[in-house]
Amino acid sequence: MPELPEVETIVRDLKKKVIGKVFIDVWTDFEKMIRVPVALDGKERGSQFQKFKKYLKGKTIKDIERRGKNILINLSQGKTLLIHQKLTGHLLFGRWEQKEGKWQSKIAGPLADDPKNRFLHVVFFFKDDSQLALSDLRKFAKIELWDKKELENSKGFKGLGPEPLEKNFTFENFQKIIQKKRAKIKQVLMDQNVIAGIGNIYSDEILWRARVHPLKEASKLSTKELKDIFFAIKELLPKAIRLGGESMSDFRTLSGEKGLFDKERKVYRKEGEKCPRCPGKIKRIKIGSRSAHFCPSCQK
């Protein structure tokens, strides 16, 4: 699933490409992805997608933000388009045309050639003939149109933890949050209500850099271990953003290219390989329903 660096990569690219553009239409072959929350729904007849389409038409993109793993496209008239890419989804910007029922890119390169960019299930049309598309192999992504204030006050958003890239995410605040948690540190780092945006890949990579075992209880971490984790977060996430995220699976950048973080990946999905730091071998264990990758020699 795209995590904070991948989502932030998309948001920054979107800011360069689509601010000021006007929606004129939207197409989908999987309406279940799209919904209009209760605040807007119920006022008019029609399916969720029909209402979504009607509300979206004519709206101008004013700004784009990220909250956790959510992409927030702020529109005119106080509306926000929320996109969560989920497991295999990623947004693409370009131009496509339908031929024999399939979308084909008019732009040569990865948009046309990379198989991961061919699963288009939602296409947004702009007034200038450019398009924004969602490619999603598994069709788990969600797209919602909200009243901006309703979204900000919604239960899901108010419960999100602090943003690790923001200046007010200090070590003191981090320490206060983590020391109260009795769960395993791997699980705590991935809990979106504790810290927003970190998932399976980067929690493994952060803990390896901090030399902390993923099964260690968060409340029992020493001050040094907490500092090592905190500074690993502060160093690793911006570096991953600069590299365009991790594309070992489905994620691609807005232009359809692979992110370059893979050269920095030390432990995630490297079970059985030699640790880059010591003679040990990377091990994989299950924590709940998720996997954790670590070196048992240097992450005691």
Secondary structure as GFF3:
##gff-version 3
##sequence-region A 1 300
A	DSSP	alpha_helix	4	17	.	.	.	ID=ss1
A	DSSP	beta_strand	23	28	.	.	.	ID=ss2
A	DSSP	three_ten_helix	31	33	.	.	.	ID=ss3
A	DSSP	beta_strand	34	35	.	.	.	ID=ss4
A	DSSP	alpha_helix	48	56	.	.	.	ID=ss5
A	DSSP	beta_strand	61	67	.	.	.	ID=ss6
A	DSSP	beta_strand	70	75	.	.	.	ID=ss7
A	DSSP	three_ten_helix	76	78	.	.	.	ID=ss8
A	DSSP	beta_strand	79	84	.	.	.	ID=ss9
A	DSSP	beta_strand	89	94	.	.	.	ID=ss10
A	DSSP	beta_strand	96	99	.	.	.	ID=ss11
A	DSSP	beta_strand	102	105	.	.	.	ID=ss12
A	DSSP	alpha_helix	110	113	.	.	.	ID=ss13
A	DSSP	three_ten_helix	115	117	.	.	.	ID=ss14
A	DSSP	beta_strand	120	126	.	.	.	ID=ss15
A	DSSP	beta_strand	131	136	.	.	.	ID=ss16
A	DSSP	beta_strand	142	147	.	.	.	ID=ss17
A	DSSP	alpha_helix	148	152	.	.	.	ID=ss18
A	DSSP	alpha_helix	155	158	.	.	.	ID=ss19
A	DSSP	alpha_helix	171	178	.	.	.	ID=ss20
A	DSSP	alpha_helix	185	190	.	.	.	ID=ss21
A	DSSP	alpha_helix	200	210	.	.	.	ID=ss22
A	DSSP	three_ten_helix	218	220	.	.	.	ID=ss23
A	DSSP	alpha_helix	223	242	.	.	.	ID=ss24
A	DSSP	three_ten_helix	261	264	.	.	.	ID=ss25
A	DSSP	beta_strand	283	287	.	.	.	ID=ss26
A	DSSP	beta_strand	290	294	.	.	.	ID=ss27
###
